[in-house]
Amino acid sequence: MGEIKNLKPECIWRHFDALTQVPRPSGHLEKVQQFLLDFAKEVGVEAFKDAGNNIVMRKPATPGMEGRKTVLLQAHMDMVPQKAPESKHNFETDPIETYIDGEWVRAKGTTLGSDDGIGVAAIMAVMEAKDLKHGPVEALITADEETGMYGANALPEGELHSDILMNLDSELWGKFVIGSAGGLDITAELDYQEVETDPNDAALKVTLKGLRGGHSGLEINEGRANANKLMVRFVREAVAECEARLASWHGGNMRNAIPFKAEVVLTLPKENIQAVNDLVADWKESFEDEYKTIEKDIEFFTEEVDTPKTEVPQEIQDNLIDAIYACHDGVVRMIPVYPNVVETSSNLAIIDIENGKATVKILARSSREDMKDYVATMLQSCFNMAGMKVTLSGSYSGWDPNPDSEILNLLKKIYKEQNGEEAVVQVDHAGLECSVILGKYPNLDVVSLGPTLKSPHTTNERFLISTAVPFWNLLKETLAEIPEK
């Protein structure tokens, strides 16, 4: 596990390696919070946990640079806890096992946590360094970004004193982000009275897995399969053609991750088992053909299980299936003036149906508030027709771009000097905490940057080693050239 500590720059990789040893899944951050406070005490910088469970650090300017603008370095401490089906990893207790795979750093059977552990490691490197030149520096390491930006939303006003915000949560080296989409959580719920299963029926557990999944902001436009949307096509036909009944459904586990696995339990007459098995084989072949250039490891299979005593009432079942089938998933439209950037999308992220309770969770994103409202109302209407109660929560606004940003122009200048080429400047569809922080500190000059990560929120998450050194060099020189107040 420790071999990544030998990579360059040592100051970043050493701290990232230390972070991988501290459990930090969203919602379970006590250990990493204490780790960060202990680190700050050890290196001699001010640090505290605020009312939003964020960690704030402050480092004074190096002598002679006290008059420079104050920079806020920002990242989030939590990671997405996804693991391979065969993994026995416990994210609340076990360290992440990292390894070097050619030009990439990966994790064994789990997400790597470079989103946003690399940003946190870079902040730690700045706070520890004795040889950097910089003005006053603040750090904000937020809590539970991945599950709803809870730390940023609970950030107290008046706590920070910075002029510039450098968010370290972008995932492509050489790209500076100056705007991002807003988001909204949509939860549809229904309580129902289960009915008894025919005691003569058999039961099959049907599993769809092996999909690529991915980040519902960064990769929603790549045409990756959504396990819930594929599963509903099969379930609808099994109900219609094979007298199947729905007993349970579990698909997806993170609101901001494209679901890569779904499982349903169906009850059915014993004489129809082979017909369902044939149907699964047919749909597997169809899915492989539809996604042959995108999904390479689709698994779709059945196994006989004990017949559950109860199942979903037929009318409720049919309404739920229709709503899931009709629910929009994927891109709604692109930004007209940036036709390569997604403007509005929705991710049918989580379905849980069992024991008299049906829950569907969707994350909608848009860089336009009116389109965010539109997609929310569209999805609300869809599930209302199935008799479900729909709740909207966790709304955050988009981040409006400022192409004349002073910190952006400084970064562009230094990037070109160091790398001999122009940086890319763009707006992202993925949600960033910048928009929430700007809502509380509207005078901040903001930009987001980072080294290259691929497939965050999946077990294929990986970090491109060659981008770590230039990222650190850019960060160091930018801090040295921050202008006067």
Salt bridges, closest charged atoms under 4 A:
GLU10 OE2 - ARG14 NE 2.34
GLU46 OE2 - ARG58 NH1 3.11
ASP78 OD1 - HIS76 ND1 3.09
GLU92 OE2 - HIS28 NE2 3.28
ASP101 OD2 - ARG106 NE 2.85
ASP115 OD1 - HIS76 NE2 3.13
ASP115 OD2 - HIS457 NE2 3.19
GLU128 OE1 - ARG14 NH2 2.93
GLU128 OE1 - HIS15 NE2 3.03
GLU138 OE2 - ARG58 NE 2.83
GLU145 OE1 - HIS76 NE2 3.21
GLU146 OE2 - HIS76 NE2 3.56
GLU146 OE1 - HIS457 NE2 3.07
ASP169 OD2 - HIS76 NE2 3.50
ASP185 OD1 - ARG255 NE 2.77
GLU189 OE2 - LYS357 NZ 3.66
ASP191 OD1 - LYS357 NZ 3.39
GLU219 OE2 - ARG224 NH2 3.42
GLU222 OE1 - ARG224 NH2 2.95
GLU263 OE2 - LYS261 NZ 3.46
GLU288 OE2 - LYS284 NZ 2.50
ASP289 OD1 - LYS292 NZ 3.56
GLU290 OE2 - ARG233 NH2 2.65
GLU303 OE2 - LYS205 NZ 3.87
GLU311 OE2 - ARG245 NH1 3.41
ASP322 OD1 - ARG236 NE 3.61
GLU343 OE1 - ARG333 NE 2.72
ASP352 OD1 - HIS250 ND1 2.74
GLU354 OE1 - HIS250 NE2 2.71
GLU369 OE2 - LYS372 NZ 3.37
ASP370 OD2 - ARG368 NH2 2.70
GLU406 OE1 - LYS69 NZ 2.76
GLU417 OE2 - LYS413 NZ 3.17
GLU422 OE2 - LYS416 NZ 2.84
ASP428 OD2 - LYS175 NZ 3.13
GLU481 OE1 - LYS413 NZ 3.00
GLU484 OE2 - ARG68 NE 3.42
